[in-house]
């Protein structure tokens, strides 16, 4: 929580991006590239923090947006907990398995 922001400059082969969820849950603003599951995470939490492309320039713009007016750490944690709750994830997995 001591960081001003977390940057995830993934170029390819990214899954869901658990480290991204962990940083967001700690209340840290995150900027990232639109690779793999990253857009799924950020589009639900703060879409403006998602870079428009996998380029240094696009990522720099996303970092600027993340630092410009981040929500409070408590608000960011609340958003993540509401969307990525472990109980809801377990229930969804059980439904897929049955």
N, C-alpha and C positions, 0 to 999 in steps of 0.2 A: 504494500500500500504506500510505500515511500516514493515510488516512481511517479513522475508526472504523467507518463503514458507508456504504453507497451506497443511496439511496432512488430508486425509479423509479415516480413517481406517474402513470403513464399512464392516461388515461381512455378512449381508443378508438384504433383503427387501429394497433395495435402488431403487428409481425411477430414473429420469433423472439426478438428482444431481444439482439442481439449484444453490446451494451454491458454488459448484465447478465452474460453469460458472461465477458467480459473482466475485469470487476471480481471476479467469483467466482474466476477463474483466478489473479488476483493475491492471493487470500486475504482479500478484503474481504467481510464479511457484507453481504447485500443484502436489502432489503425492497421489495416491489413489489405492485402491484395485479393482480387476476386478469383480465388483458386480453390478447387475441391469443395469442402463443406463450409469454408469461411463465409461465403455470402449467406448461407442459411442461418448462421449464428448472428452476424451483424445486421442483417436485414430486419431481424426481429427486435434487436436491442437498440441500435442507432445506425441507420443506413448511411448517413453522411460520413461515417468513419471508414467506409469501404472504398478503396481506390477504384477508379473507373477502368483502370487497365493495369497490366503487370509491367509498369515502367517506373523508373525512379521519380519522374516528374509527377505522375499520378499518385504515387505513394506519398510524396512530400505534401501534396495538396490535402490528402486524407489526414496526414499527421497535423497539419495546420488546422483543419476543421475539428479534430479531436481535442486539440489544445485550446481552441478559441473560447468555447463556452461549455465545458463538460458539466454534466449533472453532478450533484453531490455524490460522494462514495456510497452513501446510504441509498440514494435513489437508484443508482446504477446497480447495486446489489439487489434491490427489490425487483428491478426489471428482469434480471437474470434468473432470480429465484422463481419468479412467476412463470417464466417460459421454460426453464430447464430444470424443473423439479425432479428429483430422483424418484419419488413415488409415482409421478405421472409417467416417467420414462419406463419404469418397471411394469406399470399397468399396460402401456402401449406394447411392450415387448411380449407380455403374456397374451394379449389379444392377437398378435401376429402368430404366435406359436400355436394357438388353438384353432 
